Amino acid sequence: MQSRMKNPAFVLPGAMQSIQELFKAVHAGGVDAATLELVHLRISQINGCSACVDAGVKGSRKAGVSEERLATVAAWREAPYFTEEERAALELAEAATRLADRPDAVGDEIWDRAATYYDEKQLASIVLMIGVTNLFNRLNATTRQIAGAWG
């Protein structure tokens, strides 16, 4: 397999630095790093971005996520390894990623469940992680970035 081009964020001057600044803000929002990494991994699984799934597994391990949780994040609803807080973040991530699946993609019930566990700053962190992950998934999948090729 070969990528079609370099990741566009590396092609345009300043693009990657701007994205990295967003990541810094996300990680300063008060959400546990493991939760953010699980959100990233789950979104990347949904979008079929092999480069981001690879990076998500590595980042999750670095954040202390166990092998059981890594192996079952795609089935988090049925697996006993996730806290209620993590479940709320994963549910929000799935809904916000699958916007076209239903008319009210992120319904009040989903939002309210997340807001039960996270304050406004933490919700902003999770929502930004969802957005940035979806951005990277689209950049990487479109240009066929290779899993493990950078970092």
N, C-alpha and C positions, 0 to 999 in steps of 0.2 A: 504494500500500500504506500502511496505517496501523496503528500499534501498538494493541493492545487497552487498554493502560494503561502507566503509567510502569514502568520496571524495578522489581520488588518490593524490590530492595536499596536503592532510593532512597526508597521509600514508608515503610518501617519505620525509625524512628529508631535509629541505631547499626548497622544491618545493613551498609551499605556500608563504614563505617569498620572493622568487624570483618573483612570480606573483604579490604580493603586491607592490614590488618595481616598476614593470612595470606600475601598476595603479597610483602610485605616479607620475611617469614620464608623463603619459597620462594627468593627471590633472594639471600638470605644463606647459602644452603646449599652454596655452592661449585660449582654446576653452571654452565657457560657459558651466558650469556644467550641466545645463538643457539639452543642446544639446547632450552632451556625454551620459547622462542618457537616452534620447530618442533613440539614436543610439543603446545603449545596449538593451533597451526594444524591439525595432523593430527587431533586429537580433534574440533575444531570442524567439520572437513570431514566426518568420520564422522557426527556428530550433525546435520548440515545446518543449523547455526546461522550464518546469513548475517552477522549483526552481529559474531559472534566470528571468523568467517573474515576479514572485513574488518579487524577490529582485529588479528588474528593476522598478516596480511600486512604491515600497517603496522609492527607491533612487530618482526617479523622483519627487515624492511628496516632499521629503526633499530638493531637488534642486529648488522647487517652481513651478513645472509644474502643470498646472490647471487640474481639473477633465475632462474638455472638451477635452484637448489635450491628456490626458491619454486614454480616451474612443475612440479617433479617430486616434491614431497613426498608427494603422494597415491600415487605409484608408487615410493616410496623403495627398495623391495626390488630393483627392476630398474634403478634409476638409479645412475650411478657417482659421484654428487656428495656422498655421505654417508660419514662416518667410521664405523668399527665401533662406537665409543661412541654416536654418534647413532643408529645402527641399533638398538642395544640399547635405548635410551631410547624410540624410536618403537615398537618391538615391544612393550615393556612398556605404553606408553600405549594402543596399540590393544587389547591383551588386557584391560587393566583397564577400558576403555571398553565393550567388548563382552562384558560379564559373562554374559549369557544365551546366548551363542553355543555354549558347550560346558560340560560339567560341571565341569571344572577350569580355569576361565577363565584364571587366571594360574598356569600350571604351573611346576614346579620348573625346567624347562629355560629358560623365558623369564626367570624370576627370577634364576637362576644366571648367565645370560649378562649381564644388567644388573649383577649384583654383581661380575662380573669387571672391570668398568670403573669402577664407582662404589662409594664407601664408604657406610657406613650413613647419614651425614649427607646425602650427595648423593642417595642413594636416597629418603630422607625428603623431600627437596626435589622430586624428580621425582614421587613418589606424591602429595604435596600439590598439585603443579601439575596433575596428572591430575584429582584430586578437585575442585579449585576451577574448573578449566575445564569439567568436566562440570556442575558447579553452575550456572555462568554460561550454558552452552549450554541447560540446561533452563529457567532463568528467561527467557532471551531468546527461545527458540523458542516457549515456551508463551504468552508475551505478545506475540509477533510484533514484537520490537524491530527497528527499521530499520537496515540496514547504513549506517554513516557518520553516524548521527544524533547520537551523543555521543562526541566525541573523534576 
